[in-house]
Every structure is written in structure tokens, then in C-alpha cells.
């Protein structure tokens, strides 16, 4: 099995920005993982969102492409 190094693409606390990032990554077939901070994972399950912040993680090989895509929709690093 290949080892995949994950890097944090962006740390956010805004559900609208999270939805935008997920959509653009999915549209461009870039796999990602959402990692909620603190008790955020439980909050997302129960309430549909988290106030503790969320890390969007991508494979290191996809990082540059993902950054370019985010910049193209006005999300700066």
C-alpha cells in the first residue's frame, strides 16, 4: 500500500466557505478529508456544523493544484 502524506489545505470555521471548498475540490476530482477540531465532529453529527473549526486536508501531491483552485475563486491562503 502506498503511503499518502496529507497536508492541511485550509483551517476554517465558516460552513459556507467549507461548502465552497468541498465543491471545488469535488468538481476537480481532488480527494480531501475533513477533520473537525475539538468536539466539532460530534457537533457536526448532531447539529450539522461545527463552531470549533475544521481542517480540510489533501494529499501532498494535490496541494499546489488545490491552492490554485482556491485562489481562482477568491479564497486566499
SEFIZA-3560 file (N, C-alpha, C; in Angstrom, 3 decimals):
REM SEFIZA-3560
<numar><xx>0.838</xx><yy>-1.177</yy><zz>0.000</zz><atom>N</atom></numar>
<numar><xx>0.000</xx><yy>0.000</yy><zz>0.000</zz><atom>CA</atom></numar>
<numar><xx>0.889</xx><yy>1.247</yy><zz>0.000</zz><atom>C</atom></numar>
<numar><xx>0.506</xx><yy>2.224</yy><zz>-0.803</zz><atom>N</atom></numar>
<numar><xx>1.266</xx><yy>3.475</yy><zz>-0.869</zz><atom>CA</atom></numar>
<numar><xx>0.937</xx><yy>4.353</yy><zz>0.327</zz><atom>C</atom></numar>
<numar><xx>1.976</xx><yy>5.010</yy><zz>0.849</zz><atom>N</atom></numar>
<numar><xx>1.757</xx><yy>5.984</yy><zz>1.913</zz><atom>CA</atom></numar>
<numar><xx>1.399</xx><yy>7.314</yy><zz>1.270</zz><atom>C</atom></numar>
<numar><xx>0.345</xx><yy>7.929</yy><zz>1.769</zz><atom>N</atom></numar>
<numar><xx>-0.082</xx><yy>9.230</yy><zz>1.273</zz><atom>CA</atom></numar>
<numar><xx>0.127</xx><yy>10.239</yy><zz>2.385</zz><atom>C</atom></numar>
<numar><xx>0.909</xx><yy>11.255</yy><zz>2.095</zz><atom>N</atom></numar>
<numar><xx>1.124</xx><yy>12.323</yy><zz>3.067</zz><atom>CA</atom></numar>
<numar><xx>0.017</xx><yy>13.353</yy><zz>2.913</zz><atom>C</atom></numar>
<numar><xx>-0.690</xx><yy>13.598</yy><zz>4.000</zz><atom>N</atom></numar>
<numar><xx>-1.745</xx><yy>14.609</yy><zz>3.991</zz><atom>CA</atom></numar>
<numar><xx>-1.207</xx><yy>15.919</yy><zz>4.542</zz><atom>C</atom></numar>
<numar><xx>-1.671</xx><yy>17.006</yy><zz>3.940</zz><atom>N</atom></numar>
<numar><xx>-1.306</xx><yy>18.339</yy><zz>4.417</zz><atom>CA</atom></numar>
<numar><xx>-2.590</xx><yy>19.138</yy><zz>4.594</zz><atom>C</atom></numar>
<numar><xx>-2.544</xx><yy>20.090</yy><zz>5.497</zz><atom>N</atom></numar>
<numar><xx>-3.708</xx><yy>20.946</yy><zz>5.724</zz><atom>CA</atom></numar>
<numar><xx>-3.771</xx><yy>21.975</yy><zz>4.608</zz><atom>C</atom></numar>
<numar><xx>-4.844</xx><yy>21.926</yy><zz>3.865</zz><atom>N</atom></numar>
<numar><xx>-5.079</xx><yy>22.893</yy><zz>2.799</zz><atom>CA</atom></numar>
<numar><xx>-5.545</xx><yy>24.213</yy><zz>3.392</zz><atom>C</atom></numar>
<numar><xx>-6.461</xx><yy>24.109</yy><zz>4.344</zz><atom>N</atom></numar>
<numar><xx>-7.029</xx><yy>25.319</yy><zz>4.946</zz><atom>CA</atom></numar>
<numar><xx>-7.703</xx><yy>24.953</yy><zz>6.261</zz><atom>C</atom></numar>
<numar><xx>-7.588</xx><yy>25.806</yy><zz>7.248</zz><atom>N</atom></numar>
<numar><xx>-8.326</xx><yy>25.691</yy><zz>8.512</zz><atom>CA</atom></numar>
<numar><xx>-9.397</xx><yy>26.764</yy><zz>8.499</zz><atom>C</atom></numar>
<numar><xx>-10.648</xx><yy>26.354</yy><zz>8.691</zz><atom>N</atom></numar>
<numar><xx>-11.751</xx><yy>27.302</yy><zz>8.573</zz><atom>CA</atom></numar>
<numar><xx>-12.757</xx><yy>27.094</yy><zz>9.703</zz><atom>C</atom></numar>
<numar><xx>-13.582</xx><yy>28.102</yy><zz>9.917</zz><atom>N</atom></numar>
<numar><xx>-14.648</xx><yy>27.992</yy><zz>10.915</zz><atom>CA</atom></numar>
<numar><xx>-15.985</xx><yy>28.452</yy><zz>10.335</zz><atom>C</atom></numar>
<numar><xx>-16.035</xx><yy>28.566</yy><zz>9.025</zz><atom>N</atom></numar>
<numar><xx>-17.215</xx><yy>29.065</yy><zz>8.343</zz><atom>CA</atom></numar>
<numar><xx>-17.795</xx><yy>27.955</yy><zz>7.468</zz><atom>C</atom></numar>
<numar><xx>-19.034</xx><yy>27.560</yy><zz>7.719</zz><atom>N</atom></numar>
<numar><xx>-19.654</xx><yy>26.453</yy><zz>6.982</zz><atom>CA</atom></numar>
<numar><xx>-19.854</xx><yy>26.782</yy><zz>5.501</zz><atom>C</atom></numar>
<numar><xx>-20.067</xx><yy>28.040</yy><zz>5.165</zz><atom>N</atom></numar>
<numar><xx>-20.246</xx><yy>28.427</yy><zz>3.763</zz><atom>CA</atom></numar>
<numar><xx>-18.933</xx><yy>28.258</yy><zz>3.013</zz><atom>C</atom></numar>
<numar><xx>-17.836</xx><yy>28.710</yy><zz>3.608</zz><atom>N</atom></numar>
<numar><xx>-16.524</xx><yy>28.548</yy><zz>2.980</zz><atom>CA</atom></numar>
<numar><xx>-16.175</xx><yy>27.057</yy><zz>2.853</zz><atom>C</atom></numar>
<numar><xx>-16.517</xx><yy>26.274</yy><zz>3.862</zz><atom>N</atom></numar>
<numar><xx>-16.274</xx><yy>24.833</yy><zz>3.804</zz><atom>CA</atom></numar>
<numar><xx>-17.020</xx><yy>24.213</yy><zz>2.625</zz><atom>C</atom></numar>
<numar><xx>-18.274</xx><yy>24.584</yy><zz>2.434</zz><atom>N</atom></numar>
<numar><xx>-19.066</xx><yy>24.053</yy><zz>1.324</zz><atom>CA</atom></numar>
<numar><xx>-18.457</xx><yy>24.447</yy><zz>-0.019</zz><atom>C</atom></numar>
<numar><xx>-17.980</xx><yy>25.683</yy><zz>-0.137</zz><atom>N</atom></numar>
<numar><xx>-17.352</xx><yy>26.134</yy><zz>-1.383</zz><atom>CA</atom></numar>
<numar><xx>-16.090</xx><yy>25.332</yy><zz>-1.682</zz><atom>C</atom></numar>
<numar><xx>-15.266</xx><yy>25.124</yy><zz>-0.666</zz><atom>N</atom></numar>
<numar><xx>-14.016</xx><yy>24.382</yy><zz>-0.841</zz><atom>CA</atom></numar>
<numar><xx>-14.315</xx><yy>22.935</yy><zz>-1.224</zz><atom>C</atom></numar>
<numar><xx>-15.254</xx><yy>22.314</yy><zz>-0.531</zz><atom>N</atom></numar>
<numar><xx>-15.603</xx><yy>20.930</yy><zz>-0.851</zz><atom>CA</atom></numar>
<numar><xx>-16.098</xx><yy>20.817</yy><zz>-2.285</zz><atom>C</atom></numar>
<numar><xx>-16.946</xx><yy>21.746</yy><zz>-2.713</zz><atom>N</atom></numar>
<numar><xx>-17.486</xx><yy>21.707</yy><zz>-4.075</zz><atom>CA</atom></numar>
<numar><xx>-16.399</xx><yy>21.827</yy><zz>-5.129</zz><atom>C</atom></numar>
<numar><xx>-15.476</xx><yy>22.777</yy><zz>-4.956</zz><atom>N</atom></numar>
<numar><xx>-14.447</xx><yy>22.961</yy><zz>-5.981</zz><atom>CA</atom></numar>
<numar><xx>-13.480</xx><yy>21.775</yy><zz>-6.009</zz><atom>C</atom></numar>
<numar><xx>-13.186</xx><yy>21.203</yy><zz>-4.848</zz><atom>N</atom></numar>
<numar><xx>-12.317</xx><yy>20.026</yy><zz>-4.831</zz><atom>CA</atom></numar>
<numar><xx>-13.009</xx><yy>18.838</yy><zz>-5.488</zz><atom>C</atom></numar>
<numar><xx>-14.281</xx><yy>18.629</yy><zz>-5.197</zz><atom>N</atom></numar>
<numar><xx>-15.023</xx><yy>17.536</yy><zz>-5.808</zz><atom>CA</atom></numar>
<numar><xx>-15.155</xx><yy>17.719</yy><zz>-7.313</zz><atom>C</atom></numar>
<numar><xx>-15.437</xx><yy>18.953</yy><zz>-7.754</zz><atom>N</atom></numar>
<numar><xx>-15.564</xx><yy>19.228</yy><zz>-9.187</zz><atom>CA</atom></numar>
<numar><xx>-14.279</xx><yy>18.923</yy><zz>-9.944</zz><atom>C</atom></numar>
<numar><xx>-13.144</xx><yy>19.051</yy><zz>-9.262</zz><atom>N</atom></numar>
<numar><xx>-11.845</xx><yy>18.821</yy><zz>-9.896</zz><atom>CA</atom></numar>
<numar><xx>-11.227</xx><yy>17.483</yy><zz>-9.493</zz><atom>C</atom></numar>
<numar><xx>-12.050</xx><yy>16.632</yy><zz>-8.894</zz><atom>N</atom></numar>
<numar><xx>-11.657</xx><yy>15.263</yy><zz>-8.532</zz><atom>CA</atom></numar>
<numar><xx>-10.408</xx><yy>15.204</yy><zz>-7.652</zz><atom>C</atom></numar>
<numar><xx>-10.342</xx><yy>16.115</yy><zz>-6.685</zz><atom>N</atom></numar>
<numar><xx>-9.270</xx><yy>16.110</yy><zz>-5.689</zz><atom>CA</atom></numar>
<numar><xx>-9.861</xx><yy>15.544</yy><zz>-4.398</zz><atom>C</atom></numar>
<numar><xx>-9.308</xx><yy>14.450</yy><zz>-3.946</zz><atom>N</atom></numar>
<numar><xx>-9.778</xx><yy>13.832</yy><zz>-2.701</zz><atom>CA</atom></numar>
<numar><xx>-9.365</xx><yy>14.690</yy><zz>-1.516</zz><atom>C</atom></numar>
<numar><xx>-10.210</xx><yy>14.702</yy><zz>-0.501</zz><atom>N</atom></numar>
<numar><xx>-9.934</xx><yy>15.501</yy><zz>0.693</zz><atom>CA</atom></numar>
<numar><xx>-10.492</xx><yy>14.789</yy><zz>1.919</zz><atom>C</atom></numar>
<numar><xx>-10.020</xx><yy>15.217</yy><zz>3.058</zz><atom>N</atom></numar>
<numar><xx>-10.533</xx><yy>14.742</yy><zz>4.340</zz><atom>CA</atom></numar>
<numar><xx>-10.890</xx><yy>15.969</yy><zz>5.170</zz><atom>C</atom></numar>
<numar><xx>-12.034</xx><yy>15.910</yy><zz>5.833</zz><atom>N</atom></numar>
<numar><xx>-12.459</xx><yy>16.968</yy><zz>6.743</zz><atom>CA</atom></numar>
<numar><xx>-12.150</xx><yy>16.492</yy><zz>8.162</zz><atom>C</atom></numar>
<numar><xx>-11.376</xx><yy>17.275</yy><zz>8.899</zz><atom>N</atom></numar>
<numar><xx>-11.025</xx><yy>16.925</yy><zz>10.272</zz><atom>CA</atom></numar>
<numar><xx>-11.490</xx><yy>18.055</yy><zz>11.187</zz><atom>C</atom></numar>
<numar><xx>-12.531</xx><yy>17.769</yy><zz>11.951</zz><atom>N</atom></numar>
<numar><xx>-13.052</xx><yy>18.769</yy><zz>12.882</zz><atom>CA</atom></numar>
<numar><xx>-12.171</xx><yy>18.847</yy><zz>14.113</zz><atom>C</atom></numar>
<numar><xx>-12.011</xx><yy>20.046</yy><zz>14.639</zz><atom>N</atom></numar>
<numar><xx>-11.195</xx><yy>20.268</yy><zz>15.824</zz><atom>CA</atom></numar>
<numar><xx>-12.055</xx><yy>20.129</yy><zz>17.070</zz><atom>C</atom></numar>
<numar><xx>-11.438</xx><yy>19.697</yy><zz>18.149</zz><atom>N</atom></numar>
<numar><xx>-12.144</xx><yy>19.576</yy><zz>19.422</zz><atom>CA</atom></numar>
<numar><xx>-13.349</xx><yy>18.655</yy><zz>19.324</zz><atom>C</atom></numar>
<numar><xx>-14.459</xx><yy>19.098</yy><zz>19.885</zz><atom>N</atom></numar>
<numar><xx>-15.700</xx><yy>18.318</yy><zz>19.851</zz><atom>CA</atom></numar>
<numar><xx>-16.496</xx><yy>18.588</yy><zz>18.580</zz><atom>C</atom></numar>
<numar><xx>-15.858</xx><yy>19.200</yy><zz>17.610</zz><atom>N</atom></numar>
<numar><xx>-16.541</xx><yy>19.575</yy><zz>16.371</zz><atom>CA</atom></numar>
<numar><xx>-17.138</xx><yy>18.420</yy><zz>15.610</zz><atom>C</atom></numar>
<numar><xx>-16.491</xx><yy>17.257</yy><zz>15.654</zz><atom>N</atom></numar>
<numar><xx>-17.024</xx><yy>16.089</yy><zz>14.958</zz><atom>CA</atom></numar>
<numar><xx>-18.388</xx><yy>15.688</yy><zz>15.500</zz><atom>C</atom></numar>
<numar><xx>-18.522</xx><yy>15.723</yy><zz>16.816</zz><atom>N</atom></numar>
<numar><xx>-19.809</xx><yy>15.408</yy><zz>17.444</zz><atom>CA</atom></numar>
<numar><xx>-20.853</xx><yy>16.460</yy><zz>17.092</zz><atom>C</atom></numar>
<numar><xx>-20.434</xx><yy>17.724</yy><zz>17.107</zz><atom>N</atom></numar>
<numar><xx>-21.360</xx><yy>18.804</yy><zz>16.772</zz><atom>CA</atom></numar>
<numar><xx>-21.845</xx><yy>18.688</yy><zz>15.333</zz><atom>C</atom></numar>
<numar><xx>-20.935</xx><yy>18.292</yy><zz>14.419</zz><atom>N</atom></numar>
<numar><xx>-21.317</xx><yy>18.163</yy><zz>13.011</zz><atom>CA</atom></numar>
<numar><xx>-22.360</xx><yy>17.052</yy><zz>12.847</zz><atom>C</atom></numar>
<numar><xx>-22.204</xx><yy>15.967</yy><zz>13.587</zz><atom>N</atom></numar>
<numar><xx>-23.160</xx><yy>14.865</yy><zz>13.502</zz><atom>CA</atom></numar>
<numar><xx>-24.518</xx><yy>15.287</yy><zz>14.066</zz><atom>C</atom></numar>
<numar><xx>-24.500</xx><yy>15.939</yy><zz>15.207</zz><atom>N</atom></numar>
<numar><xx>-25.751</xx><yy>16.298</yy><zz>15.881</zz><atom>CA</atom></numar>
<numar><xx>-26.405</xx><yy>17.536</yy><zz>15.271</zz><atom>C</atom></numar>
<numar><xx>-25.590</xx><yy>18.575</yy><zz>15.019</zz><atom>N</atom></numar>
<numar><xx>-26.164</xx><yy>19.844</yy><zz>14.595</zz><atom>CA</atom></numar>
<numar><xx>-25.898</xx><yy>20.235</yy><zz>13.157</zz><atom>C</atom></numar>
<numar><xx>-25.115</xx><yy>19.450</yy><zz>12.443</zz><atom>N</atom></numar>
<numar><xx>-24.861</xx><yy>19.756</yy><zz>11.045</zz><atom>CA</atom></numar>
<numar><xx>-23.702</xx><yy>20.694</yy><zz>10.792</zz><atom>C</atom></numar>
<numar><xx>-23.024</xx><yy>21.153</yy><zz>11.821</zz><atom>N</atom></numar>
<numar><xx>-21.898</xx><yy>22.059</yy><zz>11.658</zz><atom>CA</atom></numar>
<numar><xx>-21.080</xx><yy>22.123</yy><zz>12.931</zz><atom>C</atom></numar>
<numar><xx>-19.932</xx><yy>22.770</yy><zz>12.837</zz><atom>N</atom></numar>
<numar><xx>-19.039</xx><yy>22.866</yy><zz>13.982</zz><atom>CA</atom></numar>
<numar><xx>-18.627</xx><yy>24.319</yy><zz>14.212</zz><atom>C</atom></numar>
<numar><xx>-18.553</xx><yy>24.706</yy><zz>15.480</zz><atom>N</atom></numar>
<numar><xx>-18.062</xx><yy>26.048</yy><zz>15.821</zz><atom>CA</atom></numar>
<numar><xx>-16.601</xx><yy>25.996</yy><zz>16.258</zz><atom>C</atom></numar>
<numar><xx>-16.028</xx><yy>24.808</yy><zz>16.306</zz><atom>N</atom></numar>
<numar><xx>-14.664</xx><yy>24.632</yy><zz>16.797</zz><atom>CA</atom></numar>
<numar><xx>-13.611</xx><yy>24.746</yy><zz>15.708</zz><atom>C</atom></numar>
<numar><xx>-14.004</xx><yy>24.827</yy><zz>14.469</zz><atom>N</atom></numar>
<numar><xx>-13.060</xx><yy>24.911</yy><zz>13.373</zz><atom>CA</atom></numar>
<numar><xx>-12.873</xx><yy>23.562</yy><zz>12.695</zz><atom>C</atom></numar>
<numar><xx>-12.497</xx><yy>23.620</yy><zz>11.452</zz><atom>N</atom></numar>
<numar><xx>-12.349</xx><yy>22.432</yy><zz>10.630</zz><atom>CA</atom></numar>
<numar><xx>-11.107</xx><yy>22.559</yy><zz>9.780</zz><atom>C</atom></numar>
<numar><xx>-10.343</xx><yy>21.472</yy><zz>9.687</zz><atom>N</atom></numar>
<numar><xx>-9.197</xx><yy>21.415</yy><zz>8.784</zz><atom>CA</atom></numar>
<numar><xx>-9.607</xx><yy>20.636</yy><zz>7.540</zz><atom>C</atom></numar>
<numar><xx>-9.325</xx><yy>21.205</yy><zz>6.378</zz><atom>N</atom></numar>
<numar><xx>-9.517</xx><yy>20.493</yy><zz>5.115</zz><atom>CA</atom></numar>
<numar><xx>-8.133</xx><yy>20.010</yy><zz>4.708</zz><atom>C</atom></numar>
<numar><xx>-8.002</xx><yy>18.694</yy><zz>4.553</zz><atom>N</atom></numar>
<numar><xx>-6.705</xx><yy>18.099</yy><zz>4.256</zz><atom>CA</atom></numar>
<numar><xx>-6.735</xx><yy>17.436</yy><zz>2.884</zz><atom>C</atom></numar>
<numar><xx>-5.634</xx><yy>17.574</yy><zz>2.143</zz><atom>N</atom></numar>
<numar><xx>-5.486</xx><yy>16.946</yy><zz>0.834</zz><atom>CA</atom></numar>
<numar><xx>-4.139</xx><yy>16.234</yy><zz>0.783</zz><atom>C</atom></numar>
<numar><xx>-3.997</xx><yy>15.371</yy><zz>-0.213</zz><atom>N</atom></numar>
<numar><xx>-2.715</xx><yy>14.709</yy><zz>-0.418</zz><atom>CA</atom></numar>
<numar><xx>-1.678</xx><yy>15.753</yy><zz>-0.802</zz><atom>C</atom></numar>
<numar><xx>-0.462</xx><yy>15.552</yy><zz>-0.336</zz><atom>N</atom></numar>
<numar><xx>0.621</xx><yy>16.490</yy><zz>-0.632</zz><atom>CA</atom></numar>
<numar><xx>0.788</xx><yy>16.683</yy><zz>-2.141</zz><atom>C</atom></numar>
<numar><xx>0.567</xx><yy>15.630</yy><zz>-2.921</zz><atom>N</atom></numar>
<numar><xx>0.706</xx><yy>15.703</yy><zz>-4.374</zz><atom>CA</atom></numar>
<numar><xx>-0.349</xx><yy>16.604</yy><zz>-5.014</zz><atom>C</atom></numar>
<numar><xx>-1.499</xx><yy>16.784</yy><zz>-4.359</zz><atom>N</atom></numar>
<numar><xx>-2.584</xx><yy>17.615</yy><zz>-4.894</zz><atom>CA</atom></numar>
<numar><xx>-2.597</xx><yy>19.025</yy><zz>-4.330</zz><atom>C</atom></numar>
<numar><xx>-1.702</xx><yy>19.317</yy><zz>-3.402</zz><atom>N</atom></numar>
<numar><xx>-1.741</xx><yy>20.581</yy><zz>-2.666</zz><atom>CA</atom></numar>
<numar><xx>-1.649</xx><yy>21.805</yy><zz>-3.584</zz><atom>C</atom></numar>
<numar><xx>-0.676</xx><yy>21.844</yy><zz>-4.464</zz><atom>N</atom></numar>
<numar><xx>-0.477</xx><yy>23.023</yy><zz>-5.327</zz><atom>CA</atom></numar>
<numar><xx>-1.686</xx><yy>23.262</yy><zz>-6.222</zz><atom>C</atom></numar>
<numar><xx>-2.233</xx><yy>22.195</yy><zz>-6.798</zz><atom>N</atom></numar>
<numar><xx>-3.415</xx><yy>22.333</yy><zz>-7.640</zz><atom>CA</atom></numar>
<numar><xx>-4.599</xx><yy>22.848</yy><zz>-6.819</zz><atom>C</atom></numar>
<numar><xx>-4.759</xx><yy>22.342</yy><zz>-5.614</zz><atom>N</atom></numar>
<numar><xx>-5.860</xx><yy>22.769</yy><zz>-4.753</zz><atom>CA</atom></numar>
<numar><xx>-5.726</xx><yy>24.247</yy><zz>-4.379</zz><atom>C</atom></numar>
<numar><xx>-4.520</xx><yy>24.680</yy><zz>-4.056</zz><atom>N</atom></numar>
<numar><xx>-4.282</xx><yy>26.102</yy><zz>-3.741</zz><atom>CA</atom></numar>
<numar><xx>-4.648</xx><yy>26.976</yy><zz>-4.929</zz><atom>C</atom></numar>
<numar><xx>-4.230</xx><yy>26.584</yy><zz>-6.120</zz><atom>N</atom></numar>
<numar><xx>-4.536</xx><yy>27.337</yy><zz>-7.332</zz><atom>CA</atom></numar>
<numar><xx>-6.038</xx><yy>27.424</yy><zz>-7.540</zz><atom>C</atom></numar>
<numar><xx>-6.747</xx><yy>26.345</yy><zz>-7.319</zz><atom>N</atom></numar>
<numar><xx>-8.206</xx><yy>26.345</yy><zz>-7.470</zz><atom>CA</atom></numar>
<numar><xx>-8.875</xx><yy>27.286</yy><zz>-6.462</zz><atom>C</atom></numar>
<numar><xx>-8.417</xx><yy>27.246</yy><zz>-5.214</zz><atom>N</atom></numar>
<numar><xx>-8.996</xx><yy>28.122</yy><zz>-4.187</zz><atom>CA</atom></numar>
<numar><xx>-8.740</xx><yy>29.587</yy><zz>-4.524</zz><atom>C</atom></numar>
<numar><xx>-7.544</xx><yy>29.893</yy><zz>-4.997</zz><atom>N</atom></numar>
<numar><xx>-7.236</xx><yy>31.278</yy><zz>-5.375</zz><atom>CA</atom></numar>
<numar><xx>-8.101</xx><yy>31.730</yy><zz>-6.534</zz><atom>C</atom></numar>
<numar><xx>-8.459</xx><yy>30.797</yy><zz>-7.429</zz><atom>N</atom></numar>
<numar><xx>-9.283</xx><yy>31.154</yy><zz>-8.593</zz><atom>CA</atom></numar>
<numar><xx>-10.704</xx><yy>31.561</yy><zz>-8.193</zz><atom>C</atom></numar>
<numar><xx>-11.157</xx><yy>31.138</yy><zz>-7.014</zz><atom>N</atom></numar>
<numar><xx>-12.498</xx><yy>31.564</yy><zz>-6.545</zz><atom>CA</atom></numar>
<numar><xx>-12.391</xx><yy>32.599</yy><zz>-5.431</zz><atom>C</atom></numar>
<numar><xx>-11.205</xx><yy>33.151</yy><zz>-5.234</zz><atom>N</atom></numar>
<numar><xx>-11.044</xx><yy>34.258</yy><zz>-4.289</zz><atom>CA</atom></numar>
<numar><xx>-10.763</xx><yy>33.860</yy><zz>-2.864</zz><atom>C</atom></numar>
<numar><xx>-10.414</xx><yy>32.602</yy><zz>-2.624</zz><atom>N</atom></numar>
<numar><xx>-10.053</xx><yy>32.170</yy><zz>-1.266</zz><atom>CA</atom></numar>
<numar><xx>-8.538</xx><yy>32.189</yy><zz>-1.176</zz><atom>C</atom></numar>
<numar><xx>-8.036</xx><yy>33.170</yy><zz>-0.462</zz><atom>N</atom></numar>
<numar><xx>-6.582</xx><yy>33.320</yy><zz>-0.337</zz><atom>CA</atom></numar>
<numar><xx>-6.047</xx><yy>32.527</yy><zz>0.838</zz><atom>C</atom></numar>
<numar><xx>-4.780</xx><yy>32.176</yy><zz>0.778</zz><atom>N</atom></numar>
<numar><xx>-4.116</xx><yy>31.410</yy><zz>1.819</zz><atom>CA</atom></numar>
<numar><xx>-3.914</xx><yy>32.230</yy><zz>3.060</zz><atom>C</atom></numar>
//
